[in-house]
Amino acid sequence: MNLDYSYHEITKIIGTQESSDKHPIRSIAFDTRKIIQGENTLFFALNGVFRDGHDFIQSAYDKGVRYFVVSKKGITDLLEGSQEIVVPNTLDAILLLAAYHRKRFPIPLVAITGSNGKTTVKEWLAQILGARYKISRSPKSYNSLLGVALSVLEINHKTEISLIEVGISSKENMDLIRDLLHPSHGIMTSFGSAHRELFKSEKAHLEAKLRLFKDVPTILVPKGINANIGTVIQSNEHTQLLQSLKIKGDFNMNNARLAIAMAIELGLTKREIEPTLHQIQSLALRLESSIGVNNNIILNDTYSLDLDSLRSSLEYQLANSKGKKRIAIIGLKNDSIKEQYRSVLDEFNLDAYYFHGEQLSKYDFENSIILIKGNRELKLEQLAYNFKARNHQTYLEIDLKSIRHNINYTKSLLNPNTKLLCMVKASSYGSDAKTMGNFLEEMGIDYLGVAYVDEGIELRQSGISTPIFVMNAEEHSFTDCVKYSLEPAVFSIRQAELLIKELITLGIMNFPVHLKLETGMNRLGFTTQEIEKLINLLSAQPELKVKSVYSHLAESDNIDSAFTKHQIEQFEIISDQIINNLPYDVDRHILNSEGIQNYTSAQFDMVRLGIGMFGVNGNTNLRSSISWISSISQIKSIEPGDSVGYSRSFIAFEQMKIAIIPVGYADGFKRSLGNGKGGVYINNKYCPTLGNVCMDMIMVNVTKVDTEEGDYVEIIGENQSVLQFADNAQTIPYEIMTSFSQRVHRVYVDQ
């Protein structure tokens, strides 16, 4: 965004009182996590379902923002140098600004709506028009009311044509968006059942969409939509041009026809269009293609299922069949809607289709392209995995949806103002700190916690701006704490004095630190005897500013522990002593994941959530988010007297069938789990280990399991939790999760 307004101008546009302050405003923000340079930013305190933007004004101020649009008068009074525009509704204020901005630029604007294909048509049209024009377009899939307003504000003096993607939630919103956009051109890509539940009937749904195009002179619609407006683009138009398009399939062809037709309406010639079609690529699809046995191709689309997405996937399958038989396997949670799906499947004249639950093997088909599609809850990815040709990959799957649930459940236990610090130390318990850090930042977590400065630097270098708390900042890393805005824990007088000395050298004042108190854990922390000296030091040295005072519970997993209650009492007494001698507010925190569950009343100002994010502590309200998956490399039969593995620690006493799995102690499968002390699940049946665990593989007993090479193997998952796996290894989940090797591929799902 590159606006060219002054604060004075914006007060005239959206405010009731005009300001004479002519400070330039270059961008607007409503999410403090995305503020890079606050000096020329106007912050809108938006009210959402779960968050009140006014709660983040201090955070925006700390990032350099001095200009605010608020609906609570006087909320910035204590922020030196700040200015506020008070409005009844801050979202309406953004819409007012966007409407004014649109009127400043009377350029062609194409509004694009439809049930499917909006983003595809927008992106392809932008590529085609880019041959001649300077284009601005909706970022990503910004098509809500707020998203449309932000997209309009992307228009600048260089823009010659704007492309705006528009979703629908009500007919009233469509009226608002139309009056905001004043589109000169419109495209309706498709009309399906998406969002139908918001309307009384199909007719009402269509009428609401068409309100966007009232009085728009140029409108394009594909054949098949009974809209009675605009120009219908027939399925045989631009056939010669489409020969240049590398992507095939009716769905893609129809989207390309709409983009081509609109480009022609906007003045491009076919000669200009044709070279751009060679460059067009399909947008990211969830369809994962892999090789199966018997010359089969497997299309794994096991993330979502509705009638519209099924039709799109079947079109993709048809376009890529190339003479192969077309097979579909569909997973439905509700058999009552099966006939609706049969009608769509029948449209495509498949060679065969099946519903999940029927007994099928990958060897039942040959020379086929097999679409496997269903909602993620059914876990059809296991079926898709088994249908692949031999695959030895071992991977960790981290379910972000479950982590989100666990965090939201934790928040439900807390007071509304209690902050949440999420620990991402030790590569976020084996899940990868950078990925988790970005995910948690998007969720609006108040703090991230790491063990060492290097971990904090890695997060900062990946673009994370959330405050980062470092539990064990070593002396040589103090300069990096300053450089990367990391907030160290201070746990001794000596460490505090060394940090102060470094800050004096650097000329830094009010550097944020967190004080660690010793209350019974007997690890790091200030003892009771050191508190008076600590208070005197803090009073004398303005280089340090205490952000929080905290401690650790020694046995938070014990629900009614007298020792824990004593720790909490001690913490409250000692922290009060410190806080009462400081001239500013300080947060307090002592609860970890188990403590949040068992001692919620001691939440103070903040809590620390670590392994609880992953749902591995046995709490039935939390969801396990970690799966460890592999596959069978080889199956062989052994005879009585045959040995298995190093040291011949297992000798067969009967004829047996064994499977070799490509995972070993170098991957985190503990050596203590050998000789039947641990095992895996294959086709939902437990298969104990045989012999010693090797560095790179294990052998398991599959004598009574109907399985074959390449089959899906669950090491940790629905049948065997991290907690159970750890119990078998005679350790704790923390050790298991932090032992996952970096060579084990991480896969993140968020469905």
C-alpha positions in Angstrom: 0.0 0.0 0.0 1.3 3.4 -0.9 -1.2 6.1 0.0 -0.5 9.8 -0.4 -2.8 11.4 2.2 -2.1 13.6 5.1 -3.6 13.1 8.5 -5.4 16.4 8.0 -7.0 15.0 4.8 -8.1 11.8 6.4 -9.8 13.6 9.3 -11.9 15.5 6.7 -12.8 12.2 4.9 -13.8 10.1 7.9 -13.8 12.2 11.0 -16.1 14.8 12.6 -13.3 17.1 13.8 -10.8 18.4 11.3 -7.1 18.3 12.3 -4.5 20.7 11.1 -1.7 18.0 11.4 -0.4 17.4 7.9 1.8 14.4 8.7 1.9 12.0 5.7 -0.1 8.7 5.9 1.3 6.1 3.6 -0.5 3.0 4.8 -3.3 1.8 7.1 -3.1 -1.1 9.5 -5.4 -3.1 11.8 -3.1 -5.9 12.7 -0.1 -4.9 14.8 1.8 -8.1 13.9 2.1 -6.8 10.3 3.3 -3.2 11.1 6.8 -2.8 9.9 7.3 0.9 9.9 4.7 2.7 12.1 5.8 6.3 11.5 3.5 6.9 8.5 0.8 4.4 9.4 -2.8 5.0 10.5 -4.0 2.3 12.8 -7.7 1.3 12.7 -8.9 -0.4 16.0 -11.3 -2.9 14.5 -13.7 -4.9 16.6 -13.9 -8.6 15.8 -15.7 -11.6 17.2 -12.7 -12.6 19.3 -10.6 -9.4 19.6 -11.0 -5.7 20.2 -8.5 -3.7 18.2 -8.4 -1.1 21.0 -6.5 -3.7 23.1 -3.6 -3.5 20.6 -3.2 0.3 20.5 -0.2 0.2 22.9 1.4 -2.5 20.7 0.9 -0.3 17.6 2.3 2.7 19.5 5.4 0.7 20.5 6.0 0.0 16.8 6.0 3.7 16.0 2.3 4.4 15.2 1.1 7.8 16.4 -2.2 8.1 14.5 -5.3 6.1 15.4 -8.9 5.6 14.3 -10.9 4.5 17.4 -14.5 4.2 18.6 -13.5 4.8 22.3 -12.8 8.4 22.9 -9.6 9.3 24.9 -8.1 5.8 24.7 -4.8 7.3 23.4 -4.7 10.2 25.8 -1.8 8.7 27.8 0.3 8.0 24.7 2.6 10.9 24.2 2.4 12.5 20.7 -0.6 10.4 19.6 -3.6 11.6 17.6 -7.0 9.9 17.4 -10.0 10.1 15.1 -13.1 9.0 17.0 -15.8 7.4 14.9 -18.9 5.3 15.7 -17.6 2.3 13.8 -14.0 1.8 12.7 -14.8 -0.7 9.9 -17.3 1.9 8.4 -14.4 4.4 8.6 -12.2 2.2 6.4 -15.1 1.8 3.9 -15.5 5.6 3.8 -11.8 6.0 3.1 -11.8 3.3 0.4 -14.9 4.9 -1.2 -13.2 8.3 -1.3 -10.1 6.7 -2.7 -12.0 4.9 -5.5 -13.5 8.2 -6.6 -10.1 9.8 -6.9 -9.1 7.2 -9.5 -11.8 7.0 -12.2 -10.1 4.0 -13.9 -11.6 0.8 -15.3 -12.4 -1.6 -12.4 -13.3 -5.2 -12.9 -15.4 -6.8 -10.1 -15.1 -10.6 -10.2 -17.5 -12.8 -8.2 -18.7 -16.4 -8.4 -18.9 -19.6 -6.4 -15.6 -21.0 -7.8 -12.8 -19.6 -9.9 -12.7 -16.0 -8.7 -9.0 -16.0 -7.8 -8.0 -18.0 -10.8 -9.8 -15.6 -13.3 -8.4 -12.6 -11.4 -4.8 -13.8 -11.5 -4.9 -15.0 -15.1 -6.6 -11.8 -16.2 -3.9 -9.8 -14.4 -1.2 -11.8 -16.3 -2.8 -11.2 -19.6 -3.5 -7.5 -19.1 0.0 -7.0 -17.8 1.2 -7.1 -21.4 0.0 -3.6 -21.8 -1.4 -2.1 -18.6 -0.3 -1.4 -15.0 -2.6 -3.5 -12.9 -3.5 -3.5 -9.2 -5.5 -6.4 -7.9 -6.9 -7.9 -4.7 -4.1 -9.5 -2.6 -4.4 -13.2 -2.3 -8.2 -14.0 -1.9 -9.2 -10.8 -0.2 -12.9 -10.8 -1.1 -14.7 -10.0 2.2 -16.1 -6.5 2.8 -12.9 -5.5 4.6 -10.8 -7.3 2.0 -12.5 -5.4 -0.8 -11.8 -2.1 0.9 -8.1 -2.9 1.4 -7.9 -4.0 -2.3 -9.3 -0.6 -3.4 -6.6 1.2 -1.3 -4.0 -0.7 -3.3 -4.9 1.5 -6.3 -2.3 4.3 -6.9 -1.4 6.9 -9.5 0.4 4.3 -11.6 -2.7 1.9 -11.8 -4.4 1.8 -15.1 -6.9 -1.1 -14.4 -8.0 -2.6 -11.1 -9.2 -6.2 -10.6 -11.2 -6.8 -7.4 -12.3 -10.2 -6.2 -15.7 -10.1 -4.4 -17.2 -12.7 -2.1 -20.7 -12.7 -0.7 -22.2 -13.0 2.8 -25.5 -11.1 2.3 -27.3 -9.0 -0.3 -26.8 -5.9 1.9 -23.0 -6.4 1.7 -23.2 -6.7 -2.1 -25.0 -3.3 -2.2 -22.2 -1.8 0.0 -19.5 -3.3 -2.1 -21.1 -2.1 -5.4 -21.5 1.4 -4.1 -17.8 1.3 -2.9 -16.4 -0.1 -6.1 -18.5 1.5 -8.8 -17.3 -1.3 -11.2 -17.0 -0.5 -14.9 -16.8 -4.2 -15.8 -17.9 -7.4 -14.1 -17.3 -11.1 -14.4 -19.4 -13.9 -12.8 -17.2 -17.0 -13.0 -19.7 -19.6 -11.8 -22.8 -20.2 -9.7 -22.9 -23.1 -7.3 -24.0 -24.0 -3.8 -21.1 -22.4 -1.9 -22.7 -20.0 0.7 -26.2 -21.2 -0.3 -27.0 -21.7 3.4 -27.0 -17.9 3.8 -30.1 -17.5 1.6 -33.7 -18.7 1.5 -33.4 -20.2 -2.0 -31.2 -20.7 -5.0 -33.0 -17.7 -6.7 -32.4 -15.5 -3.7 -28.7 -16.5 -3.8 -28.3 -15.6 -7.5 -30.2 -12.3 -7.1 -27.9 -11.3 -4.2 -24.8 -12.0 -6.3 -26.2 -10.1 -9.3 -26.7 -6.9 -7.2 -23.0 -6.3 -7.6 -23.5 -5.7 -11.3 -26.5 -3.3 -11.1 -25.9 -0.5 -13.7 -22.5 -2.1 -14.8 -22.2 -1.6 -18.6 -20.0 -4.6 -19.3 -20.6 -8.0 -17.7 -19.4 -11.4 -18.7 -21.0 -14.7 -17.6 -20.2 -18.3 -18.7 -22.8 -20.4 -20.4 -25.1 -22.2 -18.1 -25.9 -19.3 -15.6 -29.4 -18.1 -16.0 -28.6 -14.6 -15.0 -30.3 -12.7 -17.9 -27.5 -10.1 -17.8 -24.4 -9.2 -19.8 -22.7 -11.2 -22.4 -22.7 -15.0 -22.3 -19.3 -16.5 -23.1 -20.0 -19.7 -25.0 -18.0 -22.9 -24.5 -16.6 -22.8 -28.1 -15.3 -19.3 -28.0 -11.6 -18.4 -28.4 -10.8 -22.0 -29.3 -7.7 -21.1 -31.4 -6.3 -18.9 -28.6 -6.8 -21.6 -26.0 -4.5 -23.9 -27.9 -1.7 -21.8 -26.4 -2.8 -22.7 -22.9 -0.8 -25.5 -21.3 -3.4 -26.2 -18.6 -6.3 -28.3 -19.8 -9.7 -29.3 -18.5 -13.2 -27.7 -18.9 -12.9 -25.9 -15.6 -9.6 -24.2 -16.6 -10.8 -23.6 -20.2 -13.9 -21.8 -19.0 -11.9 -19.6 -16.6 -9.4 -18.8 -19.4 -12.3 -17.9 -21.8 -13.6 -15.4 -19.3 -10.2 -13.8 -18.8 -9.5 -13.6 -22.6 -13.0 -12.1 -23.3 -12.5 -9.4 -20.6 -9.0 -8.6 -21.9 -10.5 -8.0 -25.3 -13.2 -5.8 -23.8 -10.4 -3.8 -22.2 -8.7 -3.2 -25.5 -6.1 -6.0 -25.9 -5.8 -7.7 -29.3 -5.6 -11.4 -29.8 -2.0 -11.0 -30.9 -1.1 -9.4 -27.6 -3.0 -12.1 -25.6 -1.6 -15.2 -27.3 2.0 -15.0 -25.9 0.8 -14.4 -22.4 -1.3 -17.7 -22.4 1.9 -19.7 -22.8 3.1 -18.3 -19.4 -0.1 -19.0 -17.4 0.3 -21.6 -14.7 -2.4 -23.2 -12.6 -2.8 -21.9 -9.1 -1.9 -24.1 -6.2 -4.3 -27.0 -6.1 -4.8 -29.5 -3.3 -4.8 -32.3 -5.8 -1.6 -34.3 -5.2 -0.6 -36.6 -8.0 1.5 -39.7 -7.4 2.4 -42.9 -9.2 0.6 -46.1 -8.1 1.1 -49.7 -8.9 -0.1 -51.3 -12.2 0.5 -48.1 -14.1 -2.0 -46.2 -12.1 -2.0 -42.5 -11.2 -3.3 -41.5 -7.8 -5.0 -38.1 -7.3 -5.1 -37.4 -3.6 -7.7 -34.7 -2.9 -8.6 -35.7 0.7 -8.9 -32.2 2.3 -12.5 -31.1 1.5 -15.6 -32.3 -0.1 -18.7 -30.6 -1.5 -20.5 -30.9 -4.8 -18.7 -28.0 -6.4 -15.2 -29.1 -5.4 -16.0 -32.6 -6.5 -17.0 -31.4 -9.9 -13.8 -29.4 -10.2 -11.7 -32.4 -9.2 -13.5 -34.7 -11.7 -12.8 -32.1 -14.4 -9.2 -32.1 -13.5 -9.1 -35.9 -13.6 -10.8 -35.9 -17.0 -8.4 -33.4 -18.4 -5.4 -35.5 -17.2 -6.7 -39.0 -18.0 -4.9 -39.4 -21.3 -6.5 -42.6 -22.2 -6.5 -44.1 -18.7 -9.6 -45.5 -17.0 -11.2 -43.0 -14.6 -11.9 -44.2 -11.1 -13.2 -42.3 -8.1 -13.3 -43.2 -4.5 -15.5 -40.8 -2.4 -15.6 -40.5 1.3 -18.9 -39.3 2.8 -19.6 -38.8 6.5 -23.4 -38.9 5.9 -24.9 -41.6 3.7 -28.1 -39.6 3.4 -26.5 -37.3 0.8 -25.0 -40.1 -1.2 -27.5 -39.7 -4.1 -26.6 -36.1 -4.6 -23.0 -37.2 -5.1 -24.0 -40.0 -7.4 -25.7 -37.5 -9.7 -22.4 -35.5 -10.1 -20.4 -38.7 -10.5 -22.7 -39.9 -13.2 -22.3 -36.7 -15.2 -18.7 -37.7 -15.9 -19.2 -41.2 -17.2 -16.5 -42.7 -15.0 -15.4 -46.2 -15.6 -16.2 -46.9 -11.9 -16.7 -45.1 -8.7 -16.9 -46.3 -5.1 -17.8 -44.9 -1.7 -15.4 -45.2 1.2 -16.0 -48.3 3.2 -16.0 -50.7 0.3 -13.1 -53.2 0.4 -10.6 -52.0 -2.2 -7.0 -52.8 -2.9 -4.5 -50.8 -5.1 -4.1 -54.0 -7.1 -7.8 -54.0 -8.1 -7.1 -51.4 -10.8 -4.7 -51.0 -13.6 -3.9 -48.3 -16.2 -6.3 -46.0 -14.3 -6.3 -42.5 -12.9 -7.8 -42.8 -9.4 -9.3 -39.8 -7.7 -9.6 -40.2 -3.9 -11.6 -37.4 -2.4 -13.2 -36.7 0.9 -13.3 -34.6 4.0 -10.1 -34.7 6.1 -12.0 -36.1 9.1 -12.2 -39.5 7.3 -8.4 -39.6 6.9 -8.6 -40.9 3.4 -5.0 -39.8 3.0 -4.1 -43.2 4.5 -6.0 -44.9 1.6 -4.3 -42.6 -0.9 -0.9 -43.4 0.7 -1.6 -47.2 0.4 -2.6 -46.8 -3.2 0.8 -45.3 -4.1 3.6 -47.3 -5.5 6.3 -48.3 -3.0 7.2 -45.3 -0.9 9.7 -45.4 1.9 9.2 -41.9 3.2 8.9 -41.4 7.0 7.3 -38.1 8.0 5.8 -36.2 10.9 2.4 -34.7 10.4 1.5 -31.7 12.5 -2.2 -30.8 12.6 -2.5 -27.0 12.9 -6.3 -27.2 13.3 -5.9 -29.3 16.4 -3.2 -27.0 17.8 -5.6 -24.1 17.1 -8.3 -25.9 19.0 -6.0 -26.6 21.9 -5.0 -23.0 22.2 -8.6 -21.8 22.0 -9.5 -24.4 24.7 -6.7 -23.1 26.9 -8.0 -19.5 26.4 -11.4 -20.6 27.5 -10.0 -21.5 30.9 -8.5 -18.1 31.4 -9.7 -14.6 32.2 -10.2 -12.4 29.1 -7.2 -10.2 29.9 -4.8 -13.0 30.8 -1.9 -13.1 28.2 -0.7 -16.3 26.5 3.0 -17.1 26.1 3.6 -20.1 23.8 6.9 -21.9 24.1 8.6 -22.8 20.8 12.0 -23.9 22.3 13.8 -27.0 21.1 12.5 -26.5 17.6 9.0 -26.1 19.1 9.1 -29.6 20.6 10.3 -31.1 17.4 7.6 -29.5 15.1 9.9 -26.7 13.7 10.0 -23.4 15.5 9.9 -21.1 12.4 6.7 -22.7 11.0 5.1 -22.8 14.4 6.2 -19.3 15.2 4.6 -17.8 12.1 1.4 -19.9 12.8 1.2 -18.7 16.4 1.9 -15.1 15.4 -1.0 -15.3 13.0 -3.2 -16.5 15.9 -2.3 -13.3 17.8 -0.3 -15.0 20.6 1.0 -12.4 23.1 4.5 -13.8 23.5 6.8 -16.5 22.1 9.2 -18.2 24.4 12.6 -19.8 23.5 15.4 -21.4 25.6 18.4 -19.7 23.9 19.1 -16.5 21.9 20.0 -18.5 18.7 16.4 -19.8 18.7 15.1 -16.2 19.0 17.3 -15.0 16.2 16.0 -17.7 13.9 12.5 -16.6 14.5 13.3 -12.9 13.9 15.1 -13.8 10.6 12.0 -15.6 9.5 10.0 -12.4 9.8 8.4 -12.9 13.2 7.7 -9.7 15.1 5.9 -11.0 18.1 7.7 -10.3 21.4 10.2 -13.1 22.2 11.1 -14.2 25.7 14.5 -15.9 26.1 14.7 -18.2 29.2 18.5 -18.7 29.2 20.3 -15.8 27.6 24.1 -16.4 27.9 26.4 -13.5 28.6 28.0 -13.4 25.2 24.5 -13.1 23.6 23.4 -9.9 25.3 24.3 -7.8 22.2 22.2 -10.0 20.0 19.3 -9.6 22.4 19.4 -5.9 21.7 20.0 -6.3 18.0 17.1 -8.7 17.5 14.7 -7.2 20.1 14.8 -10.3 22.3 13.7 -10.1 25.9 16.0 -12.1 28.2 15.2 -13.7 31.5 17.4 -12.4 34.3 18.0 -14.8 37.1 20.9 -13.6 39.2 22.6 -10.4 40.4 25.8 -11.2 38.5 23.9 -11.7 35.3 21.9 -8.5 35.8 25.1 -6.5 36.4 26.7 -7.9 33.3 23.7 -7.1 31.2 23.5 -3.6 32.6 27.2 -3.1 31.8 26.5 -4.2 28.2 23.5 -1.8 27.9 25.5 1.1 29.2 28.1 0.4 26.5 25.4 0.3 23.9 23.6 3.4 25.2 20.4 1.5 25.8 17.8 2.5 28.4 14.6 0.7 29.6 15.6 -2.6 28.0 12.9 -5.2 28.6 13.7 -8.2 30.9 11.9 -10.9 32.8 12.9 -11.7 36.3 13.1 -15.4 37.3 12.3 -16.2 40.9 13.3 -19.3 42.9 10.3 -20.7 44.6 11.2 -24.4 45.1 12.3 -25.8 41.7 16.0 -25.1 42.6 17.1 -24.3 39.1 17.8 -20.8 37.9 16.3 -17.8 39.8 16.6 -15.1 42.5 16.4 -16.4 46.0 14.4 -14.7 48.7 17.6 -13.4 50.3 18.6 -11.6 47.0 15.3 -9.7 46.5 16.2 -6.6 48.4 19.5 -6.2 46.5 17.7 -6.8 43.2 15.2 -4.1 44.1 18.0 -1.6 44.9 19.7 -2.5 41.6 16.6 -2.0 39.6 15.9 1.4 41.3 19.4 2.6 40.6 19.8 1.3 37.0 17.4 2.7 34.4 18.9 0.4 31.8 16.5 -2.4 32.7 12.7 -2.3 32.5 11.0 -5.4 34.0 8.3 -6.7 31.7 7.4 -9.7 33.9 8.3 -11.7 37.0 7.9 -15.4 36.8 8.7 -18.8 38.3 8.4 -22.5 37.6 6.2 -25.1 39.3 8.0 -28.3 40.2 5.0 -30.7 40.1 2.1 -29.0 38.3 0.9 -32.4 37.1 -0.1 -33.2 40.7 -3.7 -32.0 40.9 -3.7 -31.3 44.7 -0.1 -30.6 45.6 0.6 -28.9 48.9 4.1 -28.1 47.6 2.7 -26.5 44.5 0.3 -24.4 46.6 3.2 -23.3 48.7 5.2 -22.3 45.6 2.3 -20.2 44.4 2.0 -18.5 47.8 5.8 -17.8 47.9 5.7 -16.5 44.3 2.9 -14.1 45.1 4.6 -12.7 48.2 8.0 -12.2 46.5 6.7 -10.8 43.3 4.5 -8.3 45.2 7.6 -7.1 47.0 9.3 -6.4 43.6 6.3 -4.9 41.9 5.4 -2.6 44.7 8.9 -1.0 44.3 8.6 -0.4 40.6 6.9 2.7 39.1 5.2 0.8 36.2 3.0 -2.2 35.6 4.6 -5.7 35.5 3.1 -9.0 34.4 3.4 -12.2 36.5 3.3 -15.8 35.4 4.0 -19.2 37.0 1.7 -21.7 35.2 2.9 -24.1 32.5 0.6 -26.4 30.4 -0.2 -28.7 33.3 -0.5 -25.8 35.7 -3.1 -24.1 33.5 -5.3 -27.2 33.8 -4.8 -27.9 37.5 -4.2 -24.5 39.1 -6.1 -22.1 36.9 -6.8 -19.7 39.7 -3.1 -18.9 39.8 -3.0 -17.6 36.3 -1.9 -14.0 37.4 -1.3 -11.9 34.2 0.1 -14.5 31.8 0.4 -18.2 31.4 3.0 -20.3 29.5 1.7 -23.0 27.1 4.2 -25.5 25.8 3.5 -29.2 25.1 -0.1 -28.6 25.9 -0.5 -27.0 22.4 0.1 -30.4 20.9 -2.5 -32.2 23.1 -0.1 -34.9 24.4 -0.7 -34.6 28.1 -3.7 -36.9 28.5 -6.3 -34.1 28.9 -9.4 -35.3 27.0 -10.4 -31.8 26.1 -7.3 -31.4 24.0 -6.7 -32.9 20.6 -3.5 -34.8 19.7 -1.8 -32.9 16.8 1.2 -35.1 16.1 1.3 -38.1 13.8 4.4 -40.1 12.9 4.0 -42.1 9.7 6.1 -44.5 7.7 5.6 -47.3 5.2 6.6 -51.0 4.8 9.9 -51.3 2.9 9.8 -55.1 2.7 7.9 -58.2 4.0 9.6 -61.5 4.4 8.9 -64.9 6.0 11.2 -66.4 8.6 11.5 -70.0 9.9 11.8 -71.3 13.5 15.4 -70.8 14.6 15.9 -67.7 12.4 17.2 -64.6 14.1 16.2 -61.0 13.6 18.5 -58.0 13.8 21.8 -57.1 15.5 23.1 -59.4 18.3 20.4 -62.0 17.3 18.3 -60.8 20.3 15.2 -62.4 18.8 15.0 -66.0 17.7 11.8 -67.2 15.9 10.1 -70.1 17.6 7.6 -70.6 14.8 7.1 -69.6 11.1 6.5 -65.8 11.1 6.0 -62.9 8.7 8.0 -59.8 9.4 7.9 -56.2 8.0 10.9 -53.9 7.8 10.0 -50.2 8.4 12.5 -47.4 7.5 12.7 -45.7 10.9 15.3 -46.2 13.6 16.9 -44.6 16.6 18.6 -42.0 14.4 15.1 -40.8 13.6 13.9 -40.8 17.3 12.5 -44.3 17.6 14.2 -45.1 20.9 16.4 -48.2 21.1 14.7 -49.1 24.3 11.6 -50.0 22.2 13.2 -53.0 20.7 12.4 -56.7 21.4 8.6 -56.2 21.7 8.8 -53.3 24.2 7.4 -51.0 21.5 5.6 -51.3 18.2 3.6 -49.7 15.4 0.1 -50.0 13.9 -0.5 -51.4 10.4 -4.1 -51.5 9.2 -5.1 -50.6 12.7 -3.4 -53.7 14.2 -0.6 -53.5 16.7 2.7 -55.0 15.4 5.4 -55.3 18.1 9.1 -54.9 17.3 11.3 -57.9 16.8 15.0 -57.7 17.7 17.0 -54.6 18.4 16.1 -51.2 16.9 18.6 -50.3 14.2 19.9 -46.9 13.4 17.7 -46.5 10.3 15.0 -49.3 10.6 13.0 -51.6 12.7 11.5 -55.0 12.2 8.0 -55.8 13.3 5.8 -58.9 13.6 3.0 -58.9 10.9 2.2 -62.6 11.0 -1.5 -62.0 11.7 -1.9 -58.8 9.7 -3.2 -58.6 6.1 -0.7 -56.2 4.6 1.7 -55.7 1.8 4.9 -53.8 0.9 4.4 -50.0 0.7 1.5 -50.0 3.2 0.9 -47.1 5.6 2.5 -47.5 9.0 1.4 -45.5 12.1 4.1 -45.0 14.6 2.3 -42.3 16.5 -1.3 -41.3 15.7 -4.9 -42.3 16.5 -4.0 -45.8 17.7 -0.8 -44.9 19.6 -0.5 -41.5 21.2 2.8 -39.7 22.0 2.0 -40.4 25.7 1.6 -44.2 25.1 4.7 -44.3 22.9 6.7 -42.5 25.6 5.4 -44.8 28.3 6.6 -47.8 26.3 10.0 -46.2 26.0 10.0 -45.5 29.7 10.4 -41.7 29.2 8.2 -38.6 28.9 6.5 -37.1 25.8 8.9 -34.1 25.9 11.9 -36.4 25.3 10.1 -38.2 22.4 9.0 -35.0 20.7 12.4 -33.3 21.0 14.2 -36.4 19.7 12.5 -36.4 16.3 15.4 -36.2 13.8 15.7 -33.3 11.4 15.9 -35.8 8.6 12.3 -36.8 9.3 10.2 -34.7 6.9 7.6 -32.4 8.5 4.2 -32.0 6.9 1.7 -29.3 8.2 -2.0 -29.6 7.6 -4.6 -27.0 8.5 -8.0 -28.3 7.4 
